[in-house]
Amino acid sequence: MESTWETRDLRVLDAVVRSFDEQDSAEIPDAETFAKITGMDSSQVGRAVRALSPRFIRTGPGLGGLTEVPIMGITDEARQAVGQWPSPQVWVDRLVQALHEAAEREPDPERKGRLRAMAEGLGGFARDVAVGVLSGGITQTMGSS
């Protein structure tokens, strides 16, 4: 079975999260709403909504077909999945990318090599350690508030 995350689900989820973040109206959106926003077929959006619920999207009772399911809200995990609320994994990935970019701009070959080595290290086993440290720090910070 082919993955639908990148080609369908993530695109729909991103549109839904953005909509709820920017929403000023009392209108409850459905798949048709996000088909217009994403330029995707409404049945594809309906299947994405079904796949994303309840982990990422909160839906109401359906009014018929897949395209008529009201989208009532989003979860915190949805915001993390699209990068609106970065997770520890996203922070580490951003750090690795920044190290790669810094290495590309660095004129000194020795420093360039060190930056690349740091990026490669954080991209491997050390990534899991860094994610764990960040996760623990976030949990402690949130718990002490």
NORLIN-V405091 format. One record per residue. PHI is phi in radians with two decimals (NA if undefined). Layout:
BEGIN
phi
PHI
PHI
END
This chain:
BEGIN
phi
NA
-1.46
-1.21
-1.93
-1.06
-1.29
-1.43
-2.30
-1.11
-1.13
-1.06
-1.18
-1.05
-1.04
-1.12
-1.16
-1.09
-1.04
-1.07
-1.19
-1.23
-1.76
-1.12
-2.07
-1.73
-1.55
-1.16
-1.65
-1.32
-2.41
-1.03
-1.03
-1.00
-1.42
-1.14
-1.15
-1.19
-1.56
1.34
-1.62
-1.16
-1.10
-1.21
-1.13
-1.12
-1.06
-1.16
-1.13
-1.05
-1.07
-1.21
-1.51
-1.71
-1.70
-1.06
-1.99
-2.16
-1.72
-2.00
-1.72
-1.12
-1.19
-1.84
2.67
-1.44
-1.00
-1.43
-1.87
-1.41
-1.23
-1.74
-1.60
3.11
-2.27
-1.75
-1.05
-1.12
-1.12
-1.09
-1.21
-1.08
-1.65
1.53
-1.24
-2.04
-1.03
-1.56
-0.97
-1.08
-1.15
-1.07
-1.14
-1.05
-1.16
-1.12
-1.06
-1.09
-1.11
-1.15
-1.07
-1.14
-1.12
-1.11
-1.13
-1.51
-1.28
-1.38
-1.35
-1.01
-1.16
-1.14
-1.01
-1.10
-1.16
-1.09
-1.10
-1.11
-1.09
-1.09
-1.16
-1.12
-1.29
-1.46
-1.88
-1.03
-1.10
-1.04
-1.08
-1.15
-1.08
-1.09
-1.09
-1.11
-1.10
-1.07
-1.12
-1.14
-1.15
-1.07
-1.14
-1.13
-1.21
-1.27
-1.58
-1.32
END
